[in-house]
Amino acid sequence: IIFKDFSSTTMGSTAKLNRNHEDIIYEGWLFKRGEHIKNWRARYFILFNDGALLGFKQKPEISQYTDPLNDFTMYRFRNRRVDHFIKPHDNKLMKVERPKANSFIVRGLQWTTVIERMFHAENAQIREHWLTAIKQVSDKMKEKSKQMNDVEMMDCNNHNDSSIPGVNHFLQNTQLFTSVRLSDAEKMEEGNGSSITFSTNTKKNISNVVSKDNSFIPTKQQIIENDINNYDIKNKKRKIGLEDFDFLKVLGKGTFGKVILCREKITGNLYAIKILKKEVIIEKDEVAHTLTENRVLQRCKHPFLTELTYSFQTADRLCFVMEFAIGGDLYYHLNKQVQIFREGFSESRTRFYGAEIVLALGYLHENNIVYRDLKLENLLLDKDGHIKIADFGLCKEDISFGDRTRTFCGTPEYIAPEVLEDNDYGRSVDWWGVGVVMYEMMCGRLPFYSKDHEKLFELILSGNLRFPSKLSSEARVLLSGLLIKDPNTRLGGGPEDAKEIICQEFFKPIDFERLYRKEIEPPFKPALKNEQDTSYFDIEFTREAVQLTPPSTRKGVLPTLEETEELQDNFVQFSFHNDIPSLLAKNSELSEGMVE
């Protein structure tokens, strides 16, 4: 069984297709086991002849199949755009009798990650009916895919220039360019330049693509050779590489690489450069998240978001060159505050940080981006003490009010209840995150905490809020509104989004227009000795010698051509040179507009 959970993506959802009652192969009640909270939920499942398996809380009316709680498929059609692909091997349909009798598991691979979904039937006969129906549909879909593959192979044989060498499935189903040079994009917007679009249908030859002004269209190979990394005479851009920087100190390390303070040799500017290992990104299935971070950083410009100056790649690494938030993160500052004074920040200090965070998230939401990873470690301070939100790898794009996604992601202590319940969710998950970090800042502790993640999740789902006696009524009202468990009634969960929050009594002392222009003095300004001061960063890292480990090899053997090609194919057109304002910079005015 090749099995895909489309619940995790708004892009690949099968539920948006028009479905008829005649397309149903089998239907009935099943219990689905939660993926994170291991309880059983009754769902009315319907299996369609195209492989879709939709689950509903109640039995839907005939032909009313557009809003399921669960959205799976037993096979992936090649023309569906999805976030991940399941490899056609090691996929199993298994009967199990534990933890409940008459259960079955559908197991498959999502890249290299094994995914499982467990279902429980009322009796053995019903389970057999479901297994037979699923296998029947799966076999039909496999045969259809084989026929499509045969046709596609024949078509490819008729076109010598019909494929980009080495481009894998991930890139074949997205635009070739992960980004467009902003200067060119602006010209396209004004109608003065050529617009080249590559179809997601791999059967089309590039010669079929024409520009608006019928000018010369380069071949695919020429496009690859003229990567944005190369010197661009027209725009006077330099090719940027690691050799353009002096590395000064290590600021942090993680699974995928490290962050290093560096100085650009030509300009003398200081930056924080995040250097990630391609091999590890691919192994950990983080390609999509890394490309998302790159796109969001390129698109967005706001005073309270970290700014990307360059992104480029080497043979084995991806590099983000970003502004250096010299003041460290709020996790460091709050911990120090609690250790010394046995309490959190003052309400006025929290109000200042909270207001800047709300403006930044409101800007992202206005541009249909949900952040999804708000936590103290991602809230940095610049040299003056203003907020800089960092780390955009978990962002979800194309989510406006009313849109939903279902990916389970985030940091356990900050995950919203609707995410834990395997329900679809929207941008109000960010306002839950604001509630958690503001509670943490004012109270000096998390609103819900347990070392045991199972207990932690239960507290988030059903635990009651408790406030210190010193907390003002305005602060309690704000936090209670942000930490409402129902996302539909949560503060900020309506169409007004951030406007609902900034008009709260707690934020009355803030002039948001002046705040946006950085005309309000921050409550804390980092005490810095010089522009390279790293005293607000973990000494464990800053004392470490700055060095980049060489690429890994198999017992000294150089990687094969196929291995090298696979490594590069995931990151075509990754590079970026920020020498003009962001395309969305004009939308940053929306943050000011929220308070008009």
KAVENBEL-V464954 format. One record per helix or strand of 2 or more residues. SS is the DSSP state (~ for helix, > for strand). FROM is the first residue (numbers start at 0). TO is the last residue. Records with the same first field share a line. If there is no record, write none. Layout:
SS->FROM-TO / FROM-TO
//
This chain:
>->3-4 / 23-32 / 39-47 / 51-55 / 69-72 / 91-95 / 102-109 / 112-119 / 244-252 / 256-263 / 269-276 / 307-312 / 316-322 / 368-369 / 378-380 / 386-388 / 395-396 / 575-576
~->5-7 / 20-22 / 123-156 / 168-171 / 181-189 / 205-207 / 219-224 / 241-243 / 277-282 / 286-298 / 329-340 / 346-365 / 375-377 / 411-413 / 416-419 / 427-442 / 452-461 / 472-481 / 497-501 / 504-506 / 511-515 / 538-541 / 560-568 / 584-592
//
